[in-house]
Amino acid sequence: MDDFLELTVSAMASGCIYGLMALAYLIVLRPTSIINFAIGEWAATGAFVGVGMLSTLAWPHFEGPYILAVVAVVVVLGLLGWVVERLTVRPLLRRGAAVTSPILALLGVLVIFRESLTLIYGADPLPSPPPFGFRRIEIGPFAGASQQFFIIAVTLSLFVAVWLFFERTVWGRAFEAVALNRRAAALMGINLGRVTALAFAAGASVAGLAGLLMSPLTSAHYMMGLPLAIQGFTALVIGGVGRVEGALLGGLILAFVEQLGARYLPIPSGLTLAFPFALLILFLLLRPTGLIAPREAR
Amino acid sequence: MARRRFASALTFAMALLAGTAAAQAQDVVKIGVITDRVGSGKFYAEPVTRGIELGAKMINEKGGVLGKKIQLIIEDDQNKPDVSAAKARKLVDDGVVVIMSNTGSPATQQAQTVSLETKTPHLTPANSADTLTTQLDNPWFFQTGPLASIQLATLMTYTKARGFKKVAIVRDNSALSQSFAESFRKGLDGVGIETALEEVIPQGATSAVANLQKVRAAKVDAILQAGILGPEMLQFFRAYQQLGMKEPILGSYNLSIPAYLTMAKDLMEGVVFVDAYDETKPEAKAFRDIYVKDYKEEPSSLPAYGWDGIHLVAQAIEKAGSLDKEKVRTAIAATTGFSGAIGAKGSSWGFRNGSRSGFDPQGAVVRIIKNNQHGPVVHSGQK
């Protein structure tokens, strides 16, 4: 039982990271119908920007407070997302290109980001200091590392904030309206270009934050983006592309299947690699809309 | 007329420049170095290259080789086999007498096709794959790095001596880690130690808690760490600490790479690993003093491989008495009793009985990590 409770904390933390990645996909996908596979590299960029703030990379012998790193990641990644939308997506949409064109262009962006990270920060993994150390914490019957509890707390808070944004604010409603019907939303006076730019900026910020939160567990390294992109996409497919809460649910299900499977299934642990892909195929075949269906127009 | 005069002047200037270049070429001994400055092998290739650079500097300060200065020509192969062969060819075209390969064993293997074809002496000071001198019958290639089989045998001797009966192997899913684990399994079988389970932390995993819980449940005497990927190894050490585990951890020579000490800071206390460096050995002490004076930091074992490698090459060229590649090859092949910074106390390098792999079978050691540093030797050799 102790093992199960320990594993619950670990799987929840991993699931929260996957959920954030799925949310980053969703924020871009809902209003634009564009699947942005570059978000994995944005997560890696977020990790490096955060580590740069926290360690000696950018400012020798300077260890910034963690909140500075969070702000830097959100702002820098938001700007990068906005710039990427301006330079690669908008020109294509203006020319009436098919929706596959920006997806392919963003795959090019993925390569540019990864190679730039290697050139700027080198190929060595960089240690990332956790904000509250890495000691074991026990809360009731649950035990885990302080960073895992931190990830869970930050992610749940962020999901609540994003849910409130979509449900309670005019801008959130505008996003939803564009997602439901772009043409009708434009006729109602919603600025499609601005919504698209904001979606990219917000998606990049969320992905960057996921990278920063995860980096103390894995270090910041230039190869961290692709697995996160796959795990986030799988979580999105499981939870459904229509609702914020679906992203979190999908992430948690994926992480629990991965970690409980690795612990309790009588199979070689190397086979757990196949779990995300198996789930992805299963859901695409049996329930392509995911567990939580998108909201219908009201 | 003016044009003709200009052409004559240009021809004269070019001849002068060519003459100067030729004179300069004769004044130096060109040695090619293949390193990895941006790829996956950078974190071990670059420290080895630093050792070569320092060694060349010291040799030059003492008058060089055959009265000429050593000139290093360094090329980056990004640890990619195809690029490595192309870089080896470029080095040969540049007129190097010897090529030294510092990146991964597969890249060095591929570069051998060039040294064999162009008949250029080729040495790897740090690569450990046993197959480098057996897969290709290349009389121009030499290896002084500690063979994986020697390291394994040394670690197994230590494991057996500690009385461990049942162990777990933890690795990642990279090809090299898989190969390490397989060697570990065979070695453990050979000394009658049971491998209770083998856990794999896949690339991109976000937690190793499940893997380490299984290891904890198996109640093993020790854990053999066969991972090579930094992020996945970091998760191993994090989970080990988080679960409060106490089983001794024994690592491959991969843990001698200093980058892990920073990446997994405060997580590796008491971990033992195979190495080929004993800092109390007089040659290692001498190397360390020069290194610290020059680079203002403590060396790991990696630069010592490069340091020894360039000294062995310089000694062979001196013995050959010329820059003729065949003579240099013969001189390298005749090397025996070379005692450098690398290797256990009392061990020496030499290419005995026609072997092109020169590391002393008793030269590997087992060291312990203390205070985030590679600490003292706790076991030496295979006896």
Interface residues (C-beta under 8 A of the other chain):
Chain A: D3 E6 L7 S10 A11 A13 S14 I17 Y18 T118 L119 G122 A123 D124 P125 L126 P127 F134 R136 G144 A145 M214 L217 T218 S219 H221 M223 M224 L226 P227 L228 I230 Q231 A255 Q259 L260 A262 R263 P268 S269 G270 T272 L273
Chain B: V38 G39 S40 K42 F43 N173 E198 E199 V200 I201 P202 Q203 G204 A205 T206 S207 V209 A210 N211 Q213 K214 A217 G230 P231 E232 L234 Q235 R238 Q241 Q242 L243 G244 A259 T262 M263 A264 K265
